[in-house]
């Protein structure tokens, strides 16, 4: 796992913490941060999942976010 991959996973965890706290503004901020700091290669590899994640975030759908994160992280 490269530093960028580690950072991506770490930031997804931070995003999930914001979801659990119900702070949807914080969730949006974390999503924007992830897009900003993550390498283009990772963004391209997970483009479909990140689109689904954004839709779930906009809908304030905790279950949808959980499902997408599970798909990305393969838990």
PDB file of N, CA, C and O in Angstrom:
ATOM      1  N   UNK A   1       0.845  -1.171   0.000  1.00  0.00           N
ATOM      2  CA  UNK A   1       0.000   0.000   0.000  1.00  0.00           C
ATOM      3  C   UNK A   1       0.895   1.241   0.000  1.00  0.00           C
ATOM      4  O   UNK A   1       1.765   1.381   0.860  1.00  0.00           O
ATOM      5  N   UNK A   2       0.687   2.118  -0.943  1.00  0.00           N
ATOM      6  CA  UNK A   2       1.478   3.345  -0.995  1.00  0.00           C
ATOM      7  C   UNK A   2       0.958   4.357   0.022  1.00  0.00           C
ATOM      8  O   UNK A   2      -0.101   4.170   0.621  1.00  0.00           O
ATOM      9  N   UNK A   3       1.716   5.420   0.202  1.00  0.00           N
ATOM     10  CA  UNK A   3       1.282   6.473   1.125  1.00  0.00           C
ATOM     11  C   UNK A   3      -0.069   7.020   0.684  1.00  0.00           C
ATOM     12  O   UNK A   3      -0.940   7.275   1.516  1.00  0.00           O
ATOM     13  N   UNK A   4      -0.242   7.200  -0.608  1.00  0.00           N
ATOM     14  CA  UNK A   4      -1.507   7.731  -1.105  1.00  0.00           C
ATOM     15  C   UNK A   4      -2.656   6.772  -0.811  1.00  0.00           C
ATOM     16  O   UNK A   4      -3.741   7.204  -0.421  1.00  0.00           O
ATOM     17  N   UNK A   5      -2.421   5.461  -0.998  1.00  0.00           N
ATOM     18  CA  UNK A   5      -3.452   4.472  -0.690  1.00  0.00           C
ATOM     19  C   UNK A   5      -3.763   4.469   0.798  1.00  0.00           C
ATOM     20  O   UNK A   5      -4.926   4.386   1.191  1.00  0.00           O
ATOM     21  N   UNK A   6      -2.736   4.559   1.624  1.00  0.00           N
ATOM     22  CA  UNK A   6      -2.932   4.599   3.073  1.00  0.00           C
ATOM     23  C   UNK A   6      -3.734   5.829   3.466  1.00  0.00           C
ATOM     24  O   UNK A   6      -4.641   5.749   4.294  1.00  0.00           O
ATOM     25  N   UNK A   7      -3.400   6.957   2.874  1.00  0.00           N
ATOM     26  CA  UNK A   7      -4.112   8.204   3.148  1.00  0.00           C
ATOM     27  C   UNK A   7      -5.567   8.100   2.705  1.00  0.00           C
ATOM     28  O   UNK A   7      -6.465   8.574   3.401  1.00  0.00           O
ATOM     29  N   UNK A   8      -5.798   7.486   1.560  1.00  0.00           N
ATOM     30  CA  UNK A   8      -7.152   7.294   1.037  1.00  0.00           C
ATOM     31  C   UNK A   8      -7.986   6.485   2.023  1.00  0.00           C
ATOM     32  O   UNK A   8      -9.104   6.877   2.358  1.00  0.00           O
ATOM     33  N   UNK A   9      -7.454   5.370   2.486  1.00  0.00           N
ATOM     34  CA  UNK A   9      -8.161   4.513   3.439  1.00  0.00           C
ATOM     35  C   UNK A   9      -8.393   5.260   4.754  1.00  0.00           C
ATOM     36  O   UNK A   9      -9.488   5.213   5.314  1.00  0.00           O
ATOM     37  N   UNK A  10      -7.361   5.948   5.242  1.00  0.00           N
ATOM     38  CA  UNK A  10      -7.483   6.710   6.486  1.00  0.00           C
ATOM     39  C   UNK A  10      -8.580   7.764   6.365  1.00  0.00           C
ATOM     40  O   UNK A  10      -9.403   7.912   7.268  1.00  0.00           O
ATOM     41  N   UNK A  11      -8.594   8.488   5.262  1.00  0.00           N
ATOM     42  CA  UNK A  11      -9.593   9.539   5.075  1.00  0.00           C
ATOM     43  C   UNK A  11     -10.998   8.983   4.893  1.00  0.00           C
ATOM     44  O   UNK A  11     -11.969   9.628   5.290  1.00  0.00           O
ATOM     45  N   UNK A  12     -11.125   7.803   4.302  1.00  0.00           N
ATOM     46  CA  UNK A  12     -12.442   7.163   4.243  1.00  0.00           C
ATOM     47  C   UNK A  12     -12.927   6.832   5.653  1.00  0.00           C
ATOM     48  O   UNK A  12     -14.115   6.949   5.950  1.00  0.00           O
ATOM     49  N   UNK A  13     -12.006   6.420   6.513  1.00  0.00           N
ATOM     50  CA  UNK A  13     -12.358   6.172   7.913  1.00  0.00           C
ATOM     51  C   UNK A  13     -12.813   7.441   8.610  1.00  0.00           C
ATOM     52  O   UNK A  13     -13.768   7.420   9.386  1.00  0.00           O
ATOM     53  N   UNK A  14     -12.140   8.531   8.341  1.00  0.00           N
ATOM     54  CA  UNK A  14     -12.541   9.821   8.919  1.00  0.00           C
ATOM     55  C   UNK A  14     -13.918  10.235   8.396  1.00  0.00           C
ATOM     56  O   UNK A  14     -14.738  10.767   9.144  1.00  0.00           O
ATOM     57  N   UNK A  15     -14.164   9.988   7.114  1.00  0.00           N
ATOM     58  CA  UNK A  15     -15.472  10.287   6.539  1.00  0.00           C
ATOM     59  C   UNK A  15     -16.549   9.479   7.258  1.00  0.00           C
ATOM     60  O   UNK A  15     -17.611  10.008   7.584  1.00  0.00           O
ATOM     61  N   UNK A  16     -16.276   8.196   7.506  1.00  0.00           N
ATOM     62  CA  UNK A  16     -17.243   7.334   8.180  1.00  0.00           C
ATOM     63  C   UNK A  16     -17.517   7.833   9.605  1.00  0.00           C
ATOM     64  O   UNK A  16     -18.655   7.764  10.071  1.00  0.00           O
ATOM     65  N   UNK A  17     -16.503   8.328  10.291  1.00  0.00           N
ATOM     66  CA  UNK A  17     -16.702   8.892  11.630  1.00  0.00           C
ATOM     67  C   UNK A  17     -17.662  10.079  11.573  1.00  0.00           C
ATOM     68  O   UNK A  17     -18.505  10.242  12.455  1.00  0.00           O
ATOM     69  N   UNK A  18     -17.536  10.894  10.552  1.00  0.00           N
ATOM     70  CA  UNK A  18     -18.449  12.032  10.394  1.00  0.00           C
ATOM     71  C   UNK A  18     -19.871  11.544  10.128  1.00  0.00           C
ATOM     72  O   UNK A  18     -20.831  12.121  10.638  1.00  0.00           O
ATOM     73  N   UNK A  19     -20.008  10.482   9.331  1.00  0.00           N
ATOM     74  CA  UNK A  19     -21.335   9.908   9.074  1.00  0.00           C
ATOM     75  C   UNK A  19     -21.951   9.451  10.391  1.00  0.00           C
ATOM     76  O   UNK A  19     -23.106   9.762  10.685  1.00  0.00           O
ATOM     77  N   UNK A  20     -21.181   8.716  11.175  1.00  0.00           N
ATOM     78  CA  UNK A  20     -21.699   8.192  12.441  1.00  0.00           C
ATOM     79  C   UNK A  20     -22.100   9.298  13.406  1.00  0.00           C
ATOM     80  O   UNK A  20     -23.021   9.125  14.205  1.00  0.00           O
ATOM     81  N   UNK A  21     -21.414  10.429  13.336  1.00  0.00           N
ATOM     82  CA  UNK A  21     -21.747  11.548  14.222  1.00  0.00           C
ATOM     83  C   UNK A  21     -22.952  12.338  13.704  1.00  0.00           C
ATOM     84  O   UNK A  21     -23.486  13.195  14.409  1.00  0.00           O
ATOM     85  N   UNK A  22     -23.374  12.049  12.477  1.00  0.00           N
ATOM     86  CA  UNK A  22     -24.503  12.758  11.890  1.00  0.00           C
ATOM     87  C   UNK A  22     -24.147  14.137  11.371  1.00  0.00           C
ATOM     88  O   UNK A  22     -25.029  14.945  11.078  1.00  0.00           O
ATOM     89  N   UNK A  23     -22.860  14.405  11.259  1.00  0.00           N
ATOM     90  CA  UNK A  23     -22.377  15.707  10.789  1.00  0.00           C
ATOM     91  C   UNK A  23     -22.210  15.655   9.269  1.00  0.00           C
ATOM     92  O   UNK A  23     -21.106  15.438   8.769  1.00  0.00           O
ATOM     93  N   UNK A  24     -23.299  15.855   8.545  1.00  0.00           N
ATOM     94  CA  UNK A  24     -23.265  15.698   7.093  1.00  0.00           C
ATOM     95  C   UNK A  24     -22.459  16.789   6.409  1.00  0.00           C
ATOM     96  O   UNK A  24     -21.913  16.561   5.330  1.00  0.00           O
ATOM     97  N   UNK A  25     -22.371  17.979   7.015  1.00  0.00           N
ATOM     98  CA  UNK A  25     -21.482  19.008   6.463  1.00  0.00           C
ATOM     99  C   UNK A  25     -20.032  18.539   6.551  1.00  0.00           C
ATOM    100  O   UNK A  25     -19.246  18.753   5.629  1.00  0.00           O
ATOM    101  N   UNK A  26     -19.686  17.899   7.663  1.00  0.00           N
ATOM    102  CA  UNK A  26     -18.349  17.342   7.824  1.00  0.00           C
ATOM    103  C   UNK A  26     -18.087  16.218   6.844  1.00  0.00           C
ATOM    104  O   UNK A  26     -16.968  16.061   6.354  1.00  0.00           O
ATOM    105  N   UNK A  27     -19.118  15.431   6.555  1.00  0.00           N
ATOM    106  CA  UNK A  27     -18.988  14.342   5.580  1.00  0.00           C
ATOM    107  C   UNK A  27     -18.666  14.923   4.205  1.00  0.00           C
ATOM    108  O   UNK A  27     -17.779  14.433   3.507  1.00  0.00           O
ATOM    109  N   UNK A  28     -19.391  15.963   3.827  1.00  0.00           N
ATOM    110  CA  UNK A  28     -19.139  16.602   2.532  1.00  0.00           C
ATOM    111  C   UNK A  28     -17.729  17.177   2.494  1.00  0.00           C
ATOM    112  O   UNK A  28     -17.030  17.045   1.489  1.00  0.00           O
ATOM    113  N   UNK A  29     -17.310  17.812   3.579  1.00  0.00           N
ATOM    114  CA  UNK A  29     -15.950  18.360   3.639  1.00  0.00           C
ATOM    115  C   UNK A  29     -14.905  17.258   3.493  1.00  0.00           C
ATOM    116  O   UNK A  29     -13.909  17.441   2.794  1.00  0.00           O
ATOM    117  N   UNK A  30     -15.122  16.117   4.145  1.00  0.00           N
ATOM    118  CA  UNK A  30     -14.173  15.005   4.036  1.00  0.00           C
ATOM    119  C   UNK A  30     -14.154  14.457   2.614  1.00  0.00           C
ATOM    120  O   UNK A  30     -13.086  14.133   2.094  1.00  0.00           O
ATOM    121  N   UNK A  31     -15.318  14.348   1.980  1.00  0.00           N
ATOM    122  CA  UNK A  31     -15.375  13.867   0.600  1.00  0.00           C
ATOM    123  C   UNK A  31     -14.565  14.793  -0.309  1.00  0.00           C
ATOM    124  O   UNK A  31     -13.792  14.334  -1.150  1.00  0.00           O
ATOM    125  N   UNK A  32     -14.751  16.093  -0.129  1.00  0.00           N
ATOM    126  CA  UNK A  32     -14.007  17.062  -0.940  1.00  0.00           C
ATOM    127  C   UNK A  32     -12.508  16.971  -0.673  1.00  0.00           C
ATOM    128  O   UNK A  32     -11.705  17.075  -1.600  1.00  0.00           O
ATOM    129  N   UNK A  33     -12.130  16.776   0.585  1.00  0.00           N
ATOM    130  CA  UNK A  33     -10.716  16.612   0.925  1.00  0.00           C
ATOM    131  C   UNK A  33     -10.149  15.362   0.257  1.00  0.00           C
ATOM    132  O   UNK A  33      -9.049  15.392  -0.296  1.00  0.00           O
ATOM    133  N   UNK A  34     -10.899  14.269   0.310  1.00  0.00           N
ATOM    134  CA  UNK A  34     -10.457  13.020  -0.315  1.00  0.00           C
ATOM    135  C   UNK A  34     -10.217  13.236  -1.806  1.00  0.00           C
ATOM    136  O   UNK A  34      -9.196  12.802  -2.339  1.00  0.00           O
ATOM    137  N   UNK A  35     -11.147  13.902  -2.479  1.00  0.00           N
ATOM    138  CA  UNK A  35     -10.967  14.176  -3.908  1.00  0.00           C
ATOM    139  C   UNK A  35      -9.735  15.032  -4.169  1.00  0.00           C
ATOM    140  O   UNK A  35      -9.042  14.847  -5.170  1.00  0.00           O
ATOM    141  N   UNK A  36      -9.465  15.970  -3.266  1.00  0.00           N
ATOM    142  CA  UNK A  36      -8.357  16.907  -3.450  1.00  0.00           C
ATOM    143  C   UNK A  36      -6.995  16.260  -3.230  1.00  0.00           C
ATOM    144  O   UNK A  36      -6.055  16.537  -3.976  1.00  0.00           O
ATOM    145  N   UNK A  37      -6.872  15.402  -2.220  1.00  0.00           N
ATOM    146  CA  UNK A  37      -5.552  14.896  -1.840  1.00  0.00           C
ATOM    147  C   UNK A  37      -5.230  13.508  -2.394  1.00  0.00           C
ATOM    148  O   UNK A  37      -4.083  13.069  -2.315  1.00  0.00           O
ATOM    149  N   UNK A  38      -6.208  12.821  -2.946  1.00  0.00           N
ATOM    150  CA  UNK A  38      -5.994  11.463  -3.444  1.00  0.00           C
ATOM    151  C   UNK A  38      -5.447  11.506  -4.868  1.00  0.00           C
ATOM    152  O   UNK A  38      -5.844  12.350  -5.671  1.00  0.00           O
ATOM    153  N   UNK A  39      -4.537  10.593  -5.169  1.00  0.00           N
ATOM    154  CA  UNK A  39      -3.932  10.557  -6.502  1.00  0.00           C
ATOM    155  C   UNK A  39      -4.993  10.299  -7.571  1.00  0.00           C
ATOM    156  O   UNK A  39      -6.014   9.658  -7.324  1.00  0.00           O
ATOM    157  N   UNK A  40      -4.716  10.817  -8.759  1.00  0.00           N
ATOM    158  CA  UNK A  40      -5.636  10.626  -9.885  1.00  0.00           C
ATOM    159  C   UNK A  40      -5.844   9.151 -10.191  1.00  0.00           C
ATOM    160  O   UNK A  40      -6.942   8.744 -10.571  1.00  0.00           O
ATOM    161  N   UNK A  41      -4.808   8.356 -10.031  1.00  0.00           N
ATOM    162  CA  UNK A  41      -4.911   6.921 -10.306  1.00  0.00           C
ATOM    163  C   UNK A  41      -5.951   6.266  -9.398  1.00  0.00           C
ATOM    164  O   UNK A  41      -6.779   5.481  -9.862  1.00  0.00           O
ATOM    165  N   UNK A  42      -5.908   6.583  -8.121  1.00  0.00           N
ATOM    166  CA  UNK A  42      -6.873   5.999  -7.179  1.00  0.00           C
ATOM    167  C   UNK A  42      -8.276   6.521  -7.476  1.00  0.00           C
ATOM    168  O   UNK A  42      -9.241   5.758  -7.459  1.00  0.00           O
ATOM    169  N   UNK A  43      -8.389   7.814  -7.745  1.00  0.00           N
ATOM    170  CA  UNK A  43      -9.693   8.399  -8.088  1.00  0.00           C
ATOM    171  C   UNK A  43     -10.273   7.695  -9.315  1.00  0.00           C
ATOM    172  O   UNK A  43     -11.461   7.372  -9.339  1.00  0.00           O
ATOM    173  N   UNK A  44      -9.446   7.457 -10.328  1.00  0.00           N
ATOM    174  CA  UNK A  44      -9.913   6.771 -11.537  1.00  0.00           C
ATOM    175  C   UNK A  44     -10.303   5.329 -11.240  1.00  0.00           C
ATOM    176  O   UNK A  44     -11.309   4.844 -11.758  1.00  0.00           O
ATOM    177  N   UNK A  45      -9.519   4.637 -10.411  1.00  0.00           N
ATOM    178  CA  UNK A  45      -9.817   3.240 -10.079  1.00  0.00           C
ATOM    179  C   UNK A  45     -11.143   3.091  -9.340  1.00  0.00           C
ATOM    180  O   UNK A  45     -11.821   2.073  -9.471  1.00  0.00           O
ATOM    181  N   UNK A  46     -11.507   4.102  -8.569  1.00  0.00           N
ATOM    182  CA  UNK A  46     -12.718   4.028  -7.749  1.00  0.00           C
ATOM    183  C   UNK A  46     -13.765   5.048  -8.185  1.00  0.00           C
ATOM    184  O   UNK A  46     -14.608   5.446  -7.381  1.00  0.00           O
ATOM    185  N   UNK A  47     -13.725   5.471  -9.429  1.00  0.00           N
ATOM    186  CA  UNK A  47     -14.622   6.536  -9.883  1.00  0.00           C
ATOM    187  C   UNK A  47     -16.096   6.162  -9.713  1.00  0.00           C
ATOM    188  O   UNK A  47     -16.892   6.987  -9.266  1.00  0.00           O
ATOM    189  N   UNK A  48     -16.462   4.939 -10.061  1.00  0.00           N
ATOM    190  CA  UNK A  48     -17.859   4.512  -9.928  1.00  0.00           C
ATOM    191  C   UNK A  48     -18.280   4.532  -8.462  1.00  0.00           C
ATOM    192  O   UNK A  48     -19.347   5.045  -8.123  1.00  0.00           O
ATOM    193  N   UNK A  49     -17.444   3.976  -7.601  1.00  0.00           N
ATOM    194  CA  UNK A  49     -17.766   3.926  -6.180  1.00  0.00           C
ATOM    195  C   UNK A  49     -17.834   5.326  -5.576  1.00  0.00           C
ATOM    196  O   UNK A  49     -18.696   5.608  -4.743  1.00  0.00           O
ATOM    197  N   UNK A  50     -16.922   6.201  -5.999  1.00  0.00           N
ATOM    198  CA  UNK A  50     -16.928   7.564  -5.463  1.00  0.00           C
ATOM    199  C   UNK A  50     -18.166   8.332  -5.914  1.00  0.00           C
ATOM    200  O   UNK A  50     -18.683   9.162  -5.166  1.00  0.00           O
ATOM    201  N   UNK A  51     -18.645   8.068  -7.123  1.00  0.00           N
ATOM    202  CA  UNK A  51     -19.900   8.678  -7.576  1.00  0.00           C
ATOM    203  C   UNK A  51     -21.060   8.192  -6.718  1.00  0.00           C
ATOM    204  O   UNK A  51     -21.903   8.985  -6.301  1.00  0.00           O
ATOM    205  N   UNK A  52     -21.102   6.880  -6.451  1.00  0.00           N
ATOM    206  CA  UNK A  52     -22.148   6.317  -5.597  1.00  0.00           C
ATOM    207  C   UNK A  52     -22.051   6.878  -4.179  1.00  0.00           C
ATOM    208  O   UNK A  52     -23.067   7.145  -3.537  1.00  0.00           O
ATOM    209  N   UNK A  53     -20.827   7.053  -3.702  1.00  0.00           N
ATOM    210  CA  UNK A  53     -20.614   7.607  -2.369  1.00  0.00           C
ATOM    211  C   UNK A  53     -21.164   9.027  -2.293  1.00  0.00           C
ATOM    212  O   UNK A  53     -21.834   9.382  -1.323  1.00  0.00           O
ATOM    213  N   UNK A  54     -20.889   9.832  -3.299  1.00  0.00           N
ATOM    214  CA  UNK A  54     -21.372  11.210  -3.306  1.00  0.00           C
ATOM    215  C   UNK A  54     -22.898  11.253  -3.322  1.00  0.00           C
ATOM    216  O   UNK A  54     -23.499  12.072  -2.627  1.00  0.00           O
ATOM    217  N   UNK A  55     -23.517  10.398  -4.093  1.00  0.00           N
ATOM    218  CA  UNK A  55     -24.986  10.343  -4.131  1.00  0.00           C
ATOM    219  C   UNK A  55     -25.529   9.993  -2.752  1.00  0.00           C
ATOM    220  O   UNK A  55     -26.477  10.621  -2.280  1.00  0.00           O
ATOM    221  N   UNK A  56     -24.939   9.000  -2.106  1.00  0.00           N
ATOM    222  CA  UNK A  56     -25.384   8.605  -0.766  1.00  0.00           C
ATOM    223  C   UNK A  56     -25.186   9.735   0.234  1.00  0.00           C
ATOM    224  O   UNK A  56     -26.025   9.952   1.108  1.00  0.00           O
ATOM    225  N   UNK A  57     -24.084  10.447   0.106  1.00  0.00           N
ATOM    226  CA  UNK A  57     -23.817  11.582   1.002  1.00  0.00           C
ATOM    227  C   UNK A  57     -24.866  12.668   0.786  1.00  0.00           C
ATOM    228  O   UNK A  57     -25.428  13.191   1.749  1.00  0.00           O
ATOM    229  N   UNK A  58     -25.129  13.005  -0.462  1.00  0.00           N
ATOM    230  CA  UNK A  58     -26.117  14.048  -0.754  1.00  0.00           C
ATOM    231  C   UNK A  58     -27.500  13.661  -0.247  1.00  0.00           C
ATOM    232  O   UNK A  58     -28.285  14.525   0.144  1.00  0.00           O
ATOM    233  N   UNK A  59     -27.802  12.355  -0.251  1.00  0.00           N
ATOM    234  CA  UNK A  59     -29.087  11.861   0.246  1.00  0.00           C
ATOM    235  C   UNK A  59     -29.077  11.622   1.756  1.00  0.00           C
ATOM    236  O   UNK A  59     -30.085  11.214   2.332  1.00  0.00           O
ATOM    237  N   UNK A  60     -27.942  11.875   2.385  1.00  0.00           N
ATOM    238  CA  UNK A  60     -27.760  11.637   3.829  1.00  0.00           C
ATOM    239  C   UNK A  60     -28.179  10.206   4.189  1.00  0.00           C
ATOM    240  O   UNK A  60     -28.910   9.967   5.151  1.00  0.00           O
ATOM    241  N   UNK A  61     -27.687   9.277   3.381  1.00  0.00           N
ATOM    242  CA  UNK A  61     -28.033   7.859   3.484  1.00  0.00           C
ATOM    243  C   UNK A  61     -26.883   7.093   4.133  1.00  0.00           C
ATOM    244  O   UNK A  61     -25.937   6.682   3.462  1.00  0.00           O
ATOM    245  N   UNK A  62     -26.980   6.910   5.439  1.00  0.00           N
ATOM    246  CA  UNK A  62     -25.921   6.230   6.190  1.00  0.00           C
ATOM    247  C   UNK A  62     -25.691   4.810   5.666  1.00  0.00           C
ATOM    248  O   UNK A  62     -24.545   4.384   5.515  1.00  0.00           O
ATOM    249  N   UNK A  63     -26.762   4.082   5.391  1.00  0.00           N
ATOM    250  CA  UNK A  63     -26.640   2.724   4.869  1.00  0.00           C
ATOM    251  C   UNK A  63     -25.987   2.687   3.503  1.00  0.00           C
ATOM    252  O   UNK A  63     -25.206   1.781   3.208  1.00  0.00           O
ATOM    253  N   UNK A  64     -26.301   3.665   2.669  1.00  0.00           N
ATOM    254  CA  UNK A  64     -25.689   3.745   1.347  1.00  0.00           C
ATOM    255  C   UNK A  64     -24.202   4.026   1.430  1.00  0.00           C
ATOM    256  O   UNK A  64     -23.408   3.439   0.695  1.00  0.00           O
ATOM    257  N   UNK A  65     -23.824   4.933   2.335  1.00  0.00           N
ATOM    258  CA  UNK A  65     -22.403   5.228   2.534  1.00  0.00           C
ATOM    259  C   UNK A  65     -21.689   3.974   3.019  1.00  0.00           C
ATOM    260  O   UNK A  65     -20.604   3.648   2.538  1.00  0.00           O
ATOM    261  N   UNK A  66     -22.297   3.273   3.970  1.00  0.00           N
ATOM    262  CA  UNK A  66     -21.705   2.045   4.507  1.00  0.00           C
ATOM    263  C   UNK A  66     -21.489   1.015   3.401  1.00  0.00           C
ATOM    264  O   UNK A  66     -20.434   0.385   3.332  1.00  0.00           O
ATOM    265  N   UNK A  67     -22.476   0.848   2.547  1.00  0.00           N
ATOM    266  CA  UNK A  67     -22.382  -0.125   1.453  1.00  0.00           C
ATOM    267  C   UNK A  67     -21.236   0.225   0.500  1.00  0.00           C
ATOM    268  O   UNK A  67     -20.458  -0.646   0.111  1.00  0.00           O
ATOM    269  N   UNK A  68     -21.139   1.501   0.130  1.00  0.00           N
ATOM    270  CA  UNK A  68     -20.083   1.923  -0.794  1.00  0.00           C
ATOM    271  C   UNK A  68     -18.712   1.746  -0.149  1.00  0.00           C
ATOM    272  O   UNK A  68     -17.782   1.258  -0.791  1.00  0.00           O
ATOM    273  N   UNK A  69     -18.583   2.141   1.119  1.00  0.00           N
ATOM    274  CA  UNK A  69     -17.293   1.979   1.800  1.00  0.00           C
ATOM    275  C   UNK A  69     -16.906   0.509   1.881  1.00  0.00           C
ATOM    276  O   UNK A  69     -15.734   0.170   1.715  1.00  0.00           O
ATOM    277  N   UNK A  70     -17.870  -0.364   2.134  1.00  0.00           N
ATOM    278  CA  UNK A  70     -17.576  -1.798   2.147  1.00  0.00           C
ATOM    279  C   UNK A  70     -17.097  -2.274   0.787  1.00  0.00           C
ATOM    280  O   UNK A  70     -16.194  -3.107   0.705  1.00  0.00           O
ATOM    281  N   UNK A  71     -17.691  -1.754  -0.282  1.00  0.00           N
ATOM    282  CA  UNK A  71     -17.256  -2.124  -1.634  1.00  0.00           C
ATOM    283  C   UNK A  71     -15.842  -1.636  -1.922  1.00  0.00           C
ATOM    284  O   UNK A  71     -15.047  -2.350  -2.532  1.00  0.00           O
ATOM    285  N   UNK A  72     -15.531  -0.422  -1.483  1.00  0.00           N
ATOM    286  CA  UNK A  72     -14.196   0.129  -1.722  1.00  0.00           C
ATOM    287  C   UNK A  72     -13.155  -0.622  -0.903  1.00  0.00           C
ATOM    288  O   UNK A  72     -12.106  -1.009  -1.417  1.00  0.00           O
ATOM    289  N   UNK A  73     -13.452  -0.823   0.367  1.00  0.00           N
ATOM    290  CA  UNK A  73     -12.471  -1.407   1.281  1.00  0.00           C
ATOM    291  C   UNK A  73     -12.503  -2.928   1.292  1.00  0.00           C
ATOM    292  O   UNK A  73     -11.611  -3.572   1.845  1.00  0.00           O
ATOM    293  N   UNK A  74     -13.535  -3.500   0.680  1.00  0.00           N
ATOM    294  CA  UNK A  74     -13.687  -4.961   0.566  1.00  0.00           C
ATOM    295  C   UNK A  74     -13.652  -5.642   1.935  1.00  0.00           C
ATOM    296  O   UNK A  74     -12.961  -6.640   2.144  1.00  0.00           O
ATOM    297  N   UNK A  75     -14.427  -5.062   2.859  1.00  0.00           N
ATOM    298  CA  UNK A  75     -14.528  -5.633   4.211  1.00  0.00           C
ATOM    299  C   UNK A  75     -15.510  -6.754   4.225  1.00  0.00           C
ATOM    300  O   UNK A  75     -15.736  -7.364   5.270  1.00  0.00           O
TER     301      UNK A  75
END
